[in-house]
Amino acid sequence: MHVNNDASAPHKVRIAQSFGKAARCYARHNRLQQQCAETLLHRLPNRLGVVLDAGCGPGVNAQALSARAACYYGFDLSAGMLAQAKEHFPQHTWLQGDLEQLPFAAECFDQIYVNLALQWADNLAGVLHQLIQCLKPGGTLVFSTVLEGSMAPLGPLFRRVTGHSHHNQFLPKPELLMCLQQVTAQARAVDACTTKFHTEHIGIPYVSMRDMLYDLKGIGANYQPAGRARLTREQLRQVEDGLECYRETDGMLYLNWHIGFVSITKSVA
């Protein structure tokens, strides 16, 4: 995978802009994020101390985290998302930056929470190494990430009709496990870490394909690499027709996600 740690790189700027456009409507379309948030929040202790919400978006988890924290920090790539977060929660500290270039000192957070943001990283191992460095001894990093096999059947249908899936490439589960082994082995040279990992398959129901696409746009996840042609009406019609084969007995179409949930706890020396 190509590694580019420059937050001003064109693709990072476009990702930030895509999410920024969705800031005001994000909370109306983030059903997957809400489900994943519940799982992650249960993995954190009742008292969080100083907590970092990395990839915080418009602050949709700020209230749940800050209610249990001594101090809450929100961090995101998108200025538009942070502007929305500040509007709703002006009492908190909001910082703009790239997860691949964290501006924080070592051992400054008791807990770090990252919900469905790491799939946008170019170098996941590098990000995890930085996040672990930012943890105090005894602290825990919890994160969720999208894995290969997600966005079925929409992604495969797009690929069949247009030649590509119209979403970023998601990490296969074995590669994520290898990445975790690499990062925790590296961390053990200084600080021992305990890792817990599991996956879940989550289906989000929709009445139509247009509702699916509206939700993806509503959370900013409709980002497309530069130079990729927009879908034509005929292509959309073909995908829409193809989806009808997947309509369930309850009358709904499901967009299926494969999500990895990880907890990494730094041991107390």
C-alpha positions as CSV (number, residue, x, y, z in Angstrom):
1,M,0.0,0.0,0.0
2,H,1.3,3.5,-0.9
3,V,2.3,5.5,2.2
4,N,1.9,9.3,2.2
5,N,2.0,11.0,5.5
6,D,1.5,14.5,4.3
7,A,-1.8,15.9,5.6
8,S,-1.8,18.4,2.7
9,A,-1.5,15.7,0.1
10,P,-4.3,16.1,-2.6
11,H,-6.1,13.0,-1.6
12,K,-6.2,13.9,2.1
13,V,-7.5,17.4,1.2
14,R,-10.3,15.8,-0.9
15,I,-11.2,13.3,1.9
16,A,-11.4,16.2,4.3
17,Q,-13.6,18.2,1.9
18,S,-15.9,15.3,1.3
19,F,-16.5,14.8,5.0
20,G,-16.8,18.5,5.6
21,K,-19.7,18.8,3.2
22,A,-21.5,16.1,5.2
23,A,-20.9,17.7,8.6
24,R,-24.4,19.2,9.1
25,C,-26.3,16.1,8.0
26,Y,-24.0,13.4,9.4
27,A,-26.0,12.6,12.5
28,R,-29.0,11.8,10.3
29,H,-27.2,9.1,8.3
30,N,-24.7,7.4,10.7
31,R,-26.6,4.3,11.6
32,L,-23.5,2.1,11.1
33,Q,-21.3,4.5,13.1
34,Q,-23.9,4.4,16.0
35,Q,-23.9,0.6,16.2
36,C,-20.1,0.5,16.2
37,A,-19.9,3.3,18.8
38,E,-22.0,1.2,21.2
39,T,-19.6,-1.7,21.0
40,L,-16.5,0.5,21.5
41,L,-18.0,2.5,24.4
42,H,-18.7,-0.8,26.2
43,R,-15.0,-1.7,25.9
44,L,-13.9,1.4,27.8
45,P,-13.8,1.8,31.6
46,N,-16.5,3.8,33.4
47,R,-14.0,6.5,34.2
48,L,-11.9,7.6,31.2
49,G,-9.5,10.2,32.6
50,V,-8.1,12.2,29.7
51,V,-9.6,10.8,26.5
52,L,-8.9,11.4,22.8
53,D,-11.7,11.0,20.3
54,A,-9.6,10.5,17.1
55,G,-11.6,11.0,13.9
56,C,-14.3,12.6,15.9
57,G,-16.3,14.0,13.0
58,P,-19.0,16.5,14.1
59,G,-18.7,15.3,17.7
60,V,-21.4,12.6,17.7
61,N,-19.7,10.7,20.5
62,A,-18.5,13.7,22.5
63,Q,-21.3,13.7,25.0
64,A,-21.0,9.9,25.7
65,L,-17.3,10.1,26.1
66,S,-17.0,13.4,28.0
67,A,-19.7,12.4,30.5
68,R,-17.2,9.7,31.7
69,A,-14.0,11.7,31.2
70,A,-12.0,14.1,33.3
71,C,-11.0,15.9,30.0
72,Y,-12.1,15.3,26.4
73,Y,-10.2,16.2,23.2
74,G,-11.7,15.8,19.7
75,F,-9.4,15.4,16.7
76,D,-10.3,15.2,13.0
77,L,-8.9,15.8,9.5
78,S,-11.9,17.9,8.4
79,A,-12.3,21.5,9.3
80,G,-16.0,21.3,8.3
81,M,-16.6,18.5,10.8
82,L,-14.8,20.3,13.6
83,A,-16.8,23.5,12.9
84,Q,-20.0,21.5,13.5
85,A,-18.5,19.9,16.6
86,K,-17.5,23.3,18.1
87,E,-21.0,24.7,17.4
88,H,-22.6,21.9,19.4
89,F,-19.9,21.5,22.1
90,P,-18.0,24.8,22.5
91,Q,-16.8,23.7,26.0
92,H,-14.5,21.0,24.5
93,T,-11.1,21.3,22.8
94,W,-11.2,20.5,19.1
95,L,-8.0,20.0,17.1
96,Q,-7.5,19.6,13.3
97,G,-4.9,17.2,12.0
98,D,-4.0,13.9,10.3
99,L,-4.1,10.6,12.2
100,E,-0.8,9.8,10.4
101,Q,0.9,12.9,11.9
102,L,-0.3,13.1,15.5
103,P,0.7,16.3,17.3
104,F,0.5,14.8,20.8
105,A,3.3,14.1,23.3
106,A,4.0,10.6,24.5
107,E,1.8,9.1,27.3
108,C,-0.7,12.0,27.4
109,F,-4.0,10.2,27.1
110,D,-5.6,7.7,29.5
111,Q,-7.9,6.3,26.7
112,I,-8.1,6.7,22.9
113,Y,-11.3,6.1,21.0
114,V,-11.3,5.8,17.1
115,N,-14.6,4.8,15.5
116,L,-14.5,4.0,11.8
117,A,-11.7,6.3,10.8
118,L,-8.6,4.2,10.4
119,Q,-9.8,2.7,7.1
120,W,-8.8,6.1,5.6
121,A,-5.2,5.8,6.7
122,D,-2.4,5.0,4.2
123,N,-0.2,3.4,6.8
124,L,-2.3,1.7,9.5
125,A,0.7,0.2,11.3
126,G,2.3,3.7,11.6
127,V,-0.9,5.2,12.9
128,L,-1.4,2.5,15.5
129,H,2.2,2.9,16.6
130,Q,1.7,6.6,17.2
131,L,-1.6,6.1,19.0
132,I,0.0,3.5,21.4
133,Q,2.8,5.9,22.1
134,C,0.3,8.6,23.1
135,L,-1.3,6.2,25.7
136,K,-0.3,6.3,29.4
137,P,0.6,3.0,31.0
138,G,-2.6,1.2,31.8
139,G,-4.5,3.1,29.1
140,T,-6.5,1.5,26.3
141,L,-6.9,2.2,22.6
142,V,-10.2,1.0,21.2
143,F,-11.0,1.3,17.5
144,S,-13.3,-0.1,14.8
145,T,-12.4,-0.3,11.1
146,V,-14.1,-1.4,7.9
147,L,-12.7,-4.7,6.5
148,E,-12.7,-6.4,3.1
149,G,-16.1,-7.8,2.2
150,S,-17.9,-4.6,3.2
151,M,-20.5,-2.7,1.1
152,A,-21.9,-5.9,-0.4
153,P,-23.9,-6.3,-2.6
154,L,-23.5,-2.6,-3.7
155,G,-19.8,-2.6,-4.2
156,P,-19.6,-5.8,-6.3
157,L,-22.5,-4.6,-8.4
158,F,-20.7,-1.3,-9.1
159,R,-17.6,-3.3,-10.0
160,R,-19.6,-5.6,-12.4
161,V,-21.2,-2.6,-14.2
162,T,-18.3,0.0,-14.2
163,G,-15.1,-2.0,-13.6
164,H,-14.5,-0.7,-10.1
165,S,-16.2,-0.7,-6.7
166,H,-16.6,3.1,-6.2
167,H,-15.3,2.9,-2.7
168,N,-11.8,2.8,-1.1
169,Q,-10.1,-0.6,-0.7
170,F,-10.7,-2.2,2.7
171,L,-8.1,-4.2,4.6
172,P,-8.6,-8.0,4.6
173,K,-8.9,-9.5,8.1
174,P,-5.6,-11.5,7.9
175,E,-3.8,-8.3,7.0
176,L,-5.3,-6.4,10.0
177,L,-4.2,-9.3,12.3
178,M,-0.7,-9.2,10.8
179,C,-0.6,-5.4,11.3
180,L,-1.7,-5.8,15.0
181,Q,1.0,-8.5,15.6
182,Q,3.6,-6.2,14.1
183,V,2.6,-3.1,16.1
184,T,2.3,-4.9,19.4
185,A,5.6,-6.7,18.9
186,Q,7.2,-3.4,18.3
187,A,5.5,-1.9,21.3
188,R,6.8,-4.8,23.6
189,A,10.3,-3.5,23.1
190,V,9.3,-0.6,25.4
191,D,5.8,-1.3,26.8
192,A,3.9,-4.6,26.9
193,C,0.5,-4.5,25.3
194,T,-2.6,-6.8,25.5
195,T,-4.8,-7.0,22.4
196,K,-8.4,-8.1,22.0
197,F,-9.9,-8.5,18.5
198,H,-13.2,-9.6,17.0
199,T,-15.3,-9.0,13.9
200,E,-19.0,-8.5,13.3
201,H,-21.1,-8.5,10.2
202,I,-23.6,-5.7,10.3
203,G,-26.4,-5.2,7.8
204,I,-28.1,-1.8,7.5
205,P,-31.6,-1.9,5.9
206,Y,-32.8,0.4,3.1
207,V,-35.9,0.7,1.0
208,S,-33.9,1.5,-2.2
209,M,-30.5,1.9,-3.7
210,R,-31.0,5.7,-3.7
211,D,-31.4,5.6,0.1
212,M,-28.1,3.7,0.4
213,L,-26.3,6.3,-1.7
214,Y,-28.0,9.1,0.1
215,D,-26.7,7.7,3.5
216,L,-23.1,7.3,2.1
217,K,-23.1,10.8,0.9
218,G,-24.7,12.0,4.1
219,I,-21.7,10.8,6.2
220,G,-19.1,11.9,3.6
221,A,-18.2,8.3,2.6
222,N,-18.9,8.9,-1.1
223,Y,-15.3,10.1,-1.6
224,Q,-13.9,9.1,-5.0
225,P,-10.2,9.2,-6.1
226,A,-9.3,11.9,-8.5
227,G,-9.9,11.1,-12.2
228,R,-12.5,8.5,-11.6
229,A,-15.5,9.0,-13.9
230,R,-18.9,9.8,-12.4
231,L,-21.6,7.1,-12.7
232,T,-23.9,7.6,-15.6
233,R,-27.7,7.3,-15.3
234,E,-27.6,4.0,-17.3
235,Q,-25.0,2.6,-15.0
236,L,-27.0,3.6,-11.9
237,R,-30.1,1.9,-13.5
238,Q,-28.2,-1.3,-14.1
239,V,-26.9,-1.4,-10.5
240,E,-30.4,-0.6,-9.2
241,D,-31.9,-3.5,-11.2
242,G,-29.2,-5.8,-10.0
243,L,-29.9,-5.0,-6.4
244,E,-33.4,-6.3,-6.7
245,C,-32.1,-9.8,-6.6
246,Y,-30.9,-9.2,-3.1
247,R,-34.1,-7.8,-1.6
248,E,-34.9,-9.8,1.6
249,T,-38.2,-11.3,2.7
250,D,-38.9,-8.2,4.9
251,G,-38.9,-6.1,1.7
252,M,-35.6,-4.4,2.5
253,L,-32.3,-4.1,0.8
254,Y,-29.3,-4.5,3.1
255,L,-25.9,-2.9,2.8
256,N,-23.6,-5.3,4.6
257,W,-20.5,-4.4,6.5
258,H,-17.6,-6.4,7.9
259,I,-16.2,-4.5,10.9
260,G,-13.1,-5.3,13.0
261,F,-13.2,-4.2,16.7
262,V,-9.9,-3.9,18.5
263,S,-8.7,-3.1,22.0
264,I,-5.0,-2.5,22.8
265,T,-4.1,-2.0,26.5
266,K,-0.7,-0.7,27.5
267,S,0.6,-2.5,30.5
268,V,1.6,-0.7,33.7
269,A,5.3,-1.0,34.2
